[in-house]
Every structure is written in structure tokens, then in C-alpha cells.
């Protein structure tokens, strides 16, 4: 084995652009880095490594290449499976604040959800899909995302088990379009990817309801039937007047996996269309975090961990890493248990520290509903009654201890609660 493949322990002060950092001297969850294996891309990352670590472990080859020379262009992560990377063409910024957008976003979400429900029930009875109306609804969603994507990202965390398929289609629409925005794709592609997300699972409407909603495990035949939803989706969409090829592509290919172990055609990495690779990641994330007839949704971090583990084998490496960065450790709408046992809802991430979001505390340490909710900005290091700085213990799924995101959003969960200091005074 070449020495180049070994990792080398170096002081964090020697970190340079282009180095491939394999691991840190502390758990990566405790740092500001979203991923434990990454190529140093800019000076901010160098500064963060120097601030947060004493030592780092870098790949031997990249150390030899970049160890002595600063200001080089970043290297490609070596040894990775084929990736569908596309150069960002645009940098989008949120034009308005989330508190301004949330009202409009709720309206668009409501309309889009009823649209998704009616598309799906229409297909079940053989009705023609109104593609123009569907585009209009998706455009409305994308308009909201372009103004401020946090608002719809919150709403996409609402979970109603009974309306899984419609909610899932809408969430995949929202997250796929938000992801395309994050990737810097042109606006027309963001709209098209949103549409592909909305229609990716229409084939499930050809699967009998008793199989689709079965609360126990499927028989091999039922499982096979379920997997056929990809082909059904292709057939349904191809038969619709004015349908777009990309939407057909995504419906047919969103369960294909890079290593050829997907379905229906066992395509390999470079045979899978880019949009299908993108939607596959979003679809997996939403499915894992959703409540199903047979299981409760898992925490966002668990889903990201799975996507991270299967990057390069099932999911496109670069897309998986970008998606993880977009969602973040504690995305808005996450429900978290604090070190005190109190439970809160994340209302905003702090760009400076992924572990220190703003949280509205809704349950006390005994899990009793708080009459007066409190806003904690963890970046300001608020302290509990014993003088200990507040930290997050763990993320818990929606509905845990009776905390339902939807109820709180309907109640107008915005940032207008008193902070801990204001509450005490
Ligand atoms: Fe699917």
C-alpha cells in the first residue's frame, strides 16, 4: 500500500487549502464542521480548524501535495465514486426575513397540499392530470423558496401519518427545489426539479391501498408490487398530455442507486439522470423522517447519518454532502431535549455555530407544558438555574412528549417570546 493513502496527524495550525481532512481530534459533532471527511475549501475553514482543534488527521497524499504550499486550488476528494457535480451558476440569498414569509408560505403549503391530494386521488381513478395547474402550484412554492426558504423548510417538517403520500410528494417537491436553489441551479431548473419532486411517486397510486398502507411487513409479492411504482409512475406520466420528460425520468429512476443495486433497471452511477440522483436523496431523507403506518419517523440527524454512510455507494457523493450541509444538524422545526430535560423547538439556526441554534422552550424538565414559553439563543450561552450553560442533549422526533410541530406553527410559533433574561426579570 502506498504511504500516500495513510493519514497523517498534524497540528491544526498547519491546515492548508486543498488538504483532505479525514478526522479531527474531537468528535465532529462537537465542531462547526458538517462532515468528518472534507477538503479544506476556504480560509474560514482553516480558521475554524485552528480555533476548534489542536490536531487534525489528513490524507498523506494531500499533505504531500499541499502541506508546504498555501493558496493552492482545492483538490478533489480522491477515491470517490462517480459524482454528478455541476458548477453552481447562481448564488441565491433570502430576500426577506422568515417571519415575513411564514404567513405566505403557510398559504402556499395549504394549497399545494390539497393539490397533491387531488392529483393523487385523481390518478387513482384514472383522471387526467392538469399539468398546467400543477406547474402553477409548484411555481408558487418555488416563489416562496426564492424569497426565503426557511419558512417552507419549517412547514416540510410537519408530519401527519394519515396523509403520508400527499405530504411526502409535497415535501419532496419543497426540499428538492430548495436543494436546487442551494446548488445554484438556474431558476427554471429549480421550478422543474420542484415539479419532478411533486410527481416522483405518482406510480404509488397504482398500488392497492391495502398494500400501500399496510401496517405490518409486506409479503415478497407485495414488496415486488410496491417496487413497481417506479414503472407505474413512468407509464402514468407518459400518458399525460404536455408531460415533461424530466418528470418521467425522475418517476422512473428515483430508486436507482449508484452501485447498481437499485430498481427497476439496476442502473449504474453514470446511467442515472442527475435529477433522479438529486430527488433520490431528498426522497430518502423525507421517508426516514416521516411517520408511516408501520413506524414512527426518525430524527433528522439519523436520516442524514444514513445518507452520509451510503454516499458514493447509493447516493451521489457530492450531492449527499451538499444536502447534509443544507439541512444542518438542527434544522428549524427540529424538536430537541435540552440538558435540563426541558424540550424546545428550533426556530432558527445560527450560521456561526451549527450546535447553537435559537430554541423556543415549550416543556419544562418534567415534560409539563410551559404556560410562558421562553426563547433561548444558545449562541449567547444562557445558563440554567444551577448556572450550567444550556446545551442540546438530543433531537427527538415530532410528536415526542406530545410536542407537535403543526400545533405550534398554527399557534404562530415565531420569535416573539421573551428570552430567559427577560423572563426572569
Ligand atoms: Fe418512490
Boltz pocket constraint, residues with backbone or C-beta under 6 A from the ligand:
constraints:
  - pocket:
      binder: B
      contacts: [[A, 200], [A, 201], [A, 229], [A, 254], [A, 255], [A, 283]]
      max_distance: 6.0
